[in-house]
C-alpha cells in the first residue's frame, strides 16, 4: 500500500510539473518570490474583520477517492491534512470566543497575546510573547487578546485537519458573537436558552442581538488590560468567581455553557488544575549550532502537548551563503514559512531528477514530502530564517546525505564505492572533503580557505552523480 501511494504521488507531481513548466511556474507567493513545485499557493483569507484577519495556506491534499491509508504513509503518519494559518490582530483587539473542528499549534511571530481556553473543564489563561508555542485542542473554546501596547500581533499556526468536517480549511463555531459573527447559541429556541441560563428572554436578547463587527473586535477596559486570570487577585469575587460589581458578561456565558471555572478558582478551592505553559523557542539552546547557523527541533519529548496533535515544530537560521545540507526526513512531511531573508530550496525526485530549484523570500510557504531529498541555501546577501511544522511529534532524526555526520560518510567503503563506480580512494577524496556537519559553509568561503576544486575532482563528482 505504501509503494502504491508513492507511485500515485509521483504521478500527481509529474502531471503538476508538466502543467507548470518543469516544476517552476511564474507567479506571486506570499513574499512575491518565484514559485516552484513545492511552493504552496497564495494564502486564502478566511476571516476578515475590522480588527484583523486570518489567512490560510492549504496543505497538499490527497484525492478523497483514494483508499484509506494511501495519503497516510506519505504524510508521515497522519490521516489528514495540515494547513498553515496566519493570524494578524491590531492593537487592543479580541478574537471572540470560539472553537474549531481542528487543533492548532500557535507560534507567536511578533507581539504579545493573552490566550484563554478551556482545559479539563477549567478556564485557563496564558500570556504569550514572541517565540512562544502553545497547543489549542480541537473542540476547546478559546479567545485571544492582543496585549501589546500599540503593536500589531502576528501569529503562525498549524491547522490539523485530521478531525475536520472537511467543509473548508477549518470550521469555526463562535460561542461569543452578536449579529456578526452569530453565536451558535442563536440557533436554539429563545425559551429553551432562557430556561437553561435561568434569565429572562430580554436579558438573553440583549446579549445575542448586540451589534458586532466581525470575529476580531476592538476592546477597551478590562478585556484589553486585565492580566491572565491565574495571576489575578480573587478578593473582589463573589459567588461563582465573577466580579461583584459586574453584570451579565461573556465570561459568565462561557462558564455557564461549558461549566468551566478558572484554574485560579479551582486552586482557591483546593482543586488544582495545571495546564501546560507555553514553550519559547528563543529561550532554549539550539539542538545544533556552528558558525554557519543553528537549528531547533521541538517534539513531544520537549513539549508534551504536541503529542496530542502529533505535530512537530522547527526553527532554522542560516548565515549568508550557508546551506542546510542535503537531507531526508524519514518520518514526516515538512511545512515551512520563510520568516526573513531570501535563499533557495532544492528538492529531488526519487529518480534523481530535480523536482524544484526555487528562490524563496520572506512570507513564502513551502512543503517537502516525506522521503524526498532536499536542502535550503541562504542567499549571499544575508541570513535566511525559516520556521515550520512537521507531521509527526516523534523525533524525526533527519538523514543527512553530505557532511561529516552524513549517511555517505558512515557508509564509506568498497560497497559504496562500487555503487558509484569509482575506487574507494576516489570516493573518500570527495565524501571526506567536507569537514563540517549539518550546516555547511558557502562555496566561496571554502575556496578562500583551501583554494578552488581542481578539474579532476569536479569530473569525479560529476561521475559519481551520474553513476
N, C-alpha and C positions, 0 to 999 in steps of 0.2 A: 504493500500500500504506500509506503514512504517513497519507493522508487517511482511509482506512478505519479505521485504528487509532484515530484521534482520534474518529471517529463512534462507534465501539464504546465507547470510554472514556466519552464523554458520555452514552450510553445507560445504561451501568452506574451512573454517578454520578447521573443523573436518577432512576433507579429507587431507588437508595440514599437520595436526598434525599426522595422521596415516602414511603419507609418510615420515615424518621427525623423526618418533620415539617418539611419545608422546610430540611433540612440541619442542623438544630440540635436534636439529641436531648438528653435529660437523662440524666446518668449520672456515674459517678466515674471519672476518669482517674487516672494515676499521682500527680498532685498534687491530686486532688479538685476540679478545676475543671470547669465546664460543657463538655460535649463538642460537637464540630461535625463537619461532613462530612470534614474533613481532619485531625481529631484521631484518632490511632491507638488501637487497643484497649488495654485494661489488659494489663500485661506478664504473660507466662506463665512460671511457674517451671519451668526445665528441669534445674537442678541444685540439690539440697538436701543439705546436709551440716552436720555439727556446727561446721565451721569457716567456713561461708559459704554463699553461694548465687549462682546465675546466673539472671537473668530476661531474657526476650527479648520485644520488641515486634515482631510480624511486620509487614513492609512490605506495601504494597498489591500484591496479586498479580493476574496475568492468567490467565484460564482456560486450562488445558492444551490444550483443544480448538482454541484459536485458531491459525491458521497461523503458522509460524515467522517472526519479524520484526515482527509486529504490536505486541507489547509492547515490542520492542527500541527502536523510534523514540520511544515515549512515555517510556521510562525514561532517555532521554538517551544512547543508545549502548550500553546494557548488555543482555545476553541473559539476565539472571537477576535475581532479587530481591535487595534489600538489607534485612536486618533490623537492628534496634538492640538491642544487648545491654547489660545492667547487671550488673557483677561486683562482689560485696561479699565481702571476706575479713576475718576477725577477726585481731587481733594474733597474731604467731607462728604463722601457718598457711602451708601449702604447697598449691598447686593441682598435683596429681601429674602427672608427665609424660604427655602425650597429644598426639595430632594430630587435626586436623579435616578434614572434606571442604570447608571454606570458609576463605577467607583472612580475617584480622582486621586492622583498623586500630584500635589501642587508644589511648584518651585517659585519662590519669590525672587523675581529678577531685579526689581527696583522698588524701593519704598517700604512702608510699614503697614501691616494689616492685622486687625483683630478678627479671629475666626472663632465662631461659636457653633457647636454641633452636638447632636445627641449621641452620647456614648454610654452604653449599658444603662439605658433609661435615665440618664442624668444629662443636664445641660452643662457642657464644659466649654471653656474659652481659653484661647492661647493667643499671645501677642507674637507675631512673626516679623522678622526683619529680613533684609536682603541675604539670600543664600539659604534660607530655611526651606526644609522639605516637610510636608505633612500629608497624611493619608485621610481621605474622607470616604467612608464606605458607601456603596450604593444603597439607596433607601434611607439614608440617615439625613434628617433635616438639618440644614446648616445656613449660616449667613456670614457675610464678610463686611467689615467696615474699614475704609481707608483712614488710618490714623496718622498718616504722615502729614506734617504741617506744610501745606501748600505744595505737596509733591504728588505727582501722578503715580499711581500704583500700577505696576506691570508684573504679571504672573504668567508662567507657562505651566501647563498641566498635561498629564497623560489622561486619556479618557478610555477606560477599559470597557469595551462594548461587548464583552463576552456574555453579559446578562442583559444586554439591551433589548428593548422591544423591537428594534430594527426600523422604526419609523423615520429616523433622522440620525445624524451623528450621535445625538443623545436626546432623551426626552426629559424635560423639566416638569415637575409638579410643584406649583407655587402654593405654599401654605400661607405666607403673607401675600397680600395683594388686595387691591380695590377694584377699580374698573379696568386697569391695565398695569400689570397682568392681573387676571382674575384668579382669585384663590380657588383651590379645589373644593373648598367648603361651600362655595357659592352654588355648587351643583346639588346640594342637599336641600330638602324642603325646609323652609324657614321655621316652621313649627317644630320640626324634628331637632334642628340646631338649638332653638331657644330652650327646649326641654333638656337637651344634652348639656348645655352650658349653664342652665339654671339662671337665665337672664331674660329680659323682655325682648320682643321682636324689634322694638325701637332701638335698643342698645345694639342689637345684632346688626341691624341695617346701617347704623352709623359706622360700624366697623367695616362691613363688607362692601358698602357702596361709596366709600370715600374715593376721591379722585386721586389717582396715582399716575405717574408719568413714565412708567416702564419698570423693568426688573431692577435697574440700578438707579437709585434716587438720592437726591441731596438730603442730608440730615443736619440738624443743629442740636445743640444742647447735650443731654445725657448720652444719647445714642452715639454721638460723634466723639465725645470726650471721656466717657466712662472707661476706666481701666478694666482689664479682664476680670471676670466675675470671681474667680477664686482668690483674687487679691483684694476684694472689696471688704469694707467693714460691715458687719451684719447688725450693728446696733440699731439701725433705723428700720429694721424689718418687722413687719407684723406677721401674723399667722400665714403660713404658706411661703414666706420668704420674700414677698413683694414689699416695696417701699410703702410705708403707711400713708403718705400723702399722695400716692399715685392713683390714677383712675384706671379704666379698662385699657390695657395695653396689649401689644402683640406678644410681649413676653408671657402675659397671663394666658393668651390664646395658645401659644406654643406649648406651654406646660399643661394646659387643660386638654389639648388634643392628645398629646403623647404621654401624659402622666409623668413628665420629666421634671426633676428639680436640679438645681445647680450642684456641681460637685462640692462647692463650698458649703451648701446647705446640708448635704449628706454628711460631710465631715463634722459639721456643727452638731449633728445628731449621733455622732459616733459611728457612722456607716461610711467609711472612706471609699471614695471612687477615684481611682488613679488612672487617668487617661494618658496616652503617650505624649511626651513632649516633642516638639519639632527637632529635626536634625539639621544642623547648619553645615553645609559643605565647606564653607570658607574657614570654619573654626577648627577643622580637623586636618591632620597632616595628610598629604597625598599618599596614595598607595605606591606610587613610583615617582621619582624626581631625579633629573640630572640637569646639566646646564643648558639643555636644549628644550626643556619643558617639564610638565608634570601631568599626572592623571589621577583621578579619584573615581573609584567604583563603589557603589553602595548597594548592598543586597539585604536579604533577610537576616543575615548574621550580624550586620552592623545596625540595622534598624528594623526590628521585627514586624512593624505594621505593614511593610512591603510584602510580607508573606501572604497576607490576605488577598491581595490583588495579583500576586505573582508578577510583579514588575520591578525591575532594577533601575538604578539611576547612575549616570556617569557625568563627569566633567573633565575636559581636556584643555590644556593650554600649551600651545607650541610657540617657540620663539621664531622670529623671522627666518624663513627658509628651511626650518626644521621639518621633519617628517615623522609621523606615527607609522612605524614600519609596516610593510605589508603583513596582514594577519587574517585570521579566520575566527569567527565566533561559532564554536561548536554546539552551543546550547540555546542560542537566542537570536532573534531578529533585532536589529538596532534601528532606532529612530533618533535623529539628531536635529538640533537647531543651532545655526551659527550665531553666537552671541556678539562677536566682534571680530574685526579684521576680515581678511579675504584669503583665499587659497584654492586648492584643487583637491577633488576627490576622484580617485580612480577605483573602479570595480571591474572584476574579471569574471567572465562566464566559466562554467566548469570545463569547457572545451579549450580553454587557454586563450580565447579571443577577448578583446576589450569590450566590456559591457558599457562602460561610461568613463569618460575623462572630462569632467566638467568643472568649470570655475564656480566658486560659491562666494557669497558675501553675507554680511550681517543680515539676519532675518530669513535666510534660506532654510528650508526644511528638507531633509533627505532621509532615506531609509536604505538599509543594507540587509538583504535576505540572509538568513542563516546559512552557513557553509560557504558563502561567496567570498573569495579573497578580495581585500580592499586595503587602501591606505589613504591618509589625509596629509596634505602638504601645505604648510603656511607659505604665503607669498613672501618675496624678499622685501616687500615694503613695510612689513610689520608683523606682530604676533597674530595668531589665529586661536580663538577660543570658541569651543562648541560644547553644548550640553545636550543631554538626551536621556532616553529611556530604552530599556531592553525588555524583551518579552519573557523574561524569567528572573525571579528574585534569587535564584540559586547562584553560587559563584560560577561565573562564566568561564574563567580560565582561557582567555584567547590564545590561540596557537600562532605565534609569530613565525613567519617564514624566513626572515632575514635578520641578522644581528647576532650578537654574542650569545644570547639565550634563545636561539631560534630552533625550529624543527630541523632545518638543514644542518646547523652546527652540531646538534645532538646525533644526527644520523650520518655524519661524515664517515666514509669507509668504502670498501670495494663495491658494496651493493649499490649505494647511491651513485658512485662514480659510473658504474655500469649503466645505471638508469639514464644518466646524462650522456653516455657515450664518450666519456673522457677518462683520462687516467686519474688515480686518486690524488696524485700530486697537483695536477691541474685543478681538480675540484677544490682542494684545500687552499690553493692560491686565491681563489675567488671567494669561497664561503667564509674563510677565516680572515679576510682583509678588513672586515668591519669590526672594530673594537668596541663599539657602543651597543647598547641593548634598547629595544622598545622605541625610544625616541632618538632619531638619528640626525646627525648634522647635515647641512646642505652640501651639495657637490662642490661649490666654490670654496667652502671652508676646508674641505678635505684636500683640495688642490693646494691651498696655501700652506697646509701643514706638511704634506708629503709629496707634492708635485702631482701632475695630472696622470691619468692612466695611460699606459703605453698602448700602441696599436695592437700588439699581440694579445694583451689582456682583454681589450674590447672585443676582439674577434672570438676569444674563448667564451666570454659572457654571451655573445650572440649565438655561438654554437650550442651552449647549454640551454639557452632559452628555447631553441627550436629542435632540441633533441627528440 
